[in-house]
Amino acid sequence: MSATLSSEKTAAALRRSARVSAELLLVLLMAAVGLWLLGRTWPVVWPLIVGLLLTTLTWPFARFLRRRGWRPASAAALVTVAFLLVGTGILALIAIPVASQSGQLADGVVEGIGRLREWAAGPPLNISDAQITGAFDAAVDRIENSAGSVVTTAVTGVSTVFSGLITAVLALFLMFFFLKDGPRFLPWLARQLPGRLATDVPVVAERCWDTLGSFVRSQAFVGLLDAVFIGIGLWILDVPLVLPLAVLTFVSAFVPIVGAVFAGFVAVLIALVSNGLTDALIVLAIIIAVQQLEGNVFQPMIQSRGLGLHAAVVLLAVTLGGSLAGVVGSLLAVPVAALLAVIWNYLREQLSDPGEGPEQLDRTPEPEQGPAPGGPDADAPVPA
C-alpha cells in the first residue's frame, strides 16, 4: 500500500517555496535596478574602472618611491608622467617603422591585389576582369546609394573616438589621484560608515584591490607570451616590422577577442604584402595556434591561479561577458567574477558558525604584493 501525502507537509513546502521564490524575485529586481543605474552612470563609471586598472599596474612604482621618502604628490606625478612617456614611446615604436616602410607596404599591397586577381582569373574560379570590374562598380553604386548611412557611421566613429579620448584623459587624472591619495581612502571610508560596516567594507575593498592587481599582472603576462611567440614566428619568416607587431600584440591582449583579431589581421596583411600568400598563411596558422593556446591553456591557468578562480569559471565568465556587453563585457568579465568570488568568500566567513575551522572555509589566498593604494600603507604617512 502506497503512502499518502501529508497535507501539512505539502502546504509547508509550498509556503517555503513561495517565500524563497519571492525573495529571489526581490534579489533579481534589485540586481536589475543596480544594472540600470550602472548603465545610466556608465560615462563616469568606465573612466573610474580604467583608472583603477591603470593604478594597479603603476602602484608598485609609486609605492617604491614613497618608501624612499618621496612625497605622495611627487611620486604620483612622476609615475603618471613616466606612464605617459612609456605609452607614447610604444605608439612611436609602432608608428615610426610603419611610416618609414609605408612606400614598400603600399607597393606590396598593389602587388598583392594583382596576384589575387591573377589567381581568381585562373582555375577553379575563372573570374574574368569584366566580372571583377562589374562587382567593383556595383560596390561603388551601393556605397553611393547608402551615403547617408555611411555618413552616420562616420559620425558615430568620430564620436566614439572622441569619447575614448575623454575616457583616457579622465582615467589618467583619476590614476594620479589614486596614486597620490589612495592609502588615505580606506581610513576615511571607515570613519564614514556606521557600526560593523566600518570594519567589513574596508576589508572587502582591500581584498578586491589585491584581486584587481592579480588580474592586471596575469593579463600582462599572457600578452607577453603572445607577443614573444608570435614575434618569434614572424622573425623566423623574415616578416618586416616584427618589433612593432609584437608590441601591438602585447597591447591588444588587454582587449579580449577584438584585440587579438585586430593584431592578427595586421600581421597577416603585412606578411601578405611583403612575403607573399604562402608566408601569410603560415603567419595565420601561427597566430591561430598561439591564440588557441592562450585562450584554452595559458589564460585559464594563469588567471585561475592568480584570481582564485577555476579555469572553467574563467572561460564561462568571458563567454557570458562577451555575449552580454561585447568587448567591454569580455574585458571586465574575469575581474568582475573574481570580485564576486571575493565578496562571496567573505560573506561565507562571516556567516559560518564560530566552531568551523579555517580548513572548512574557502578563503581567498592572501596576495604576495603589499598594501595597495586602496588600503592602509604602513610605509606611507596617513594623515589623521
Phi, psi and omega in degrees: 000127183283148180284145179268153179286144177276125180294324180292316180294321178296315179296321179294320178295320178295317179296319179295318178296319179295319180294317178296320179297318178296320178294320178295321177298320178295319178297315179295323178296316178295323177295319178296319178296318178298318177294323178296315177297322178298319178294323180290328182257015185300322178302337177264323184291321184296312174300326178297316179295315180298319178297321178295318179296319177294325179293321177298331181281327186256350183299320179305324179289318177295321179295321178299316180293320180295323178290341177269011175097003179289146174289149183305317182293319181293317179296317180295319180295316180296316180294320179295315179296319178297321178296318177297318180295318179296317178298318177295321178296322178295317177298319178294323179297331177274317189284319186295310178298325178295317179294322182292333180250020182295321178298316179297319179293321179297315176299321179295323178297314179299315179296320178297320178296319177299319179294321178295322179293319177296319179294321179291330180287339180269180178291149006268354185284314179055047179270123182278165177297326180296321178292320178296316179297320178296318178296321178296315179297321178296321178296319178297316179298321180295321178295319179295322180289335180252037183299325180298315179292326177296317179296318179299318178296319179295318179297319177298319178296318178296318179297322179294318179297316179297318177296322177296321178295318178297318178299318181296317180295314179298320180296322178294318178296317179296322178299318179300314182290325176295318178295325184281313189247006184305311182299342180270355188288310184295318173301320177296317180296321180297327179286340182270343185263147181269153169057224185290336179301330179296340177261316186290313185296313177300322179296314180296320180297320179293320177294320178297321178297316178298324179293319176299320177298320177297321179296313182297318180295318180293322179293321177295322180292320177296318177297324177295319177298315178301313183297320181293311184293314180292322178297320178296318178298317178294323180292321178296322180278359179060041175278135180292165177061041182296312183295313176300323179292322177295318178296318178298321178297318180295315182293318183290345179295339180281352176244096186301153174067288184295320180298316179294318179297316181295312180298319178295321178297317179297316181296317180294320180297315180294321177295324180293314186280344182254322186247345180107176186292322183297310179296326178296319178293323177295317177299318178299318178296319179298315182295317179297317180297315180295319180293324177293318177297320180295310185290329186253345183235295188296304186298312178298320181293312184291314182289327178293325178285318184286331185252356182073024179249147175290150182301323179295324178295320178299313180297315180294324180295316179297318179296314181293316180297319178295322180288332182273320187224020174067222184296316180298320177296321177294322180293320186264354187297312184293310178297324178295317177298321179293320178295320176298322177295321177298313180296319180296316180296322178293320177297321177297320178298318184283332183266355181285157178294146181299335183283348182288141179278165180297333182289344180272353181256138178271076184283149175285129181296141179291132180289161181279334183287158184282193181301144184258172181299337178279350185237176181296139180241112183293335183269349181253134180295131179250114181294150180291000000 
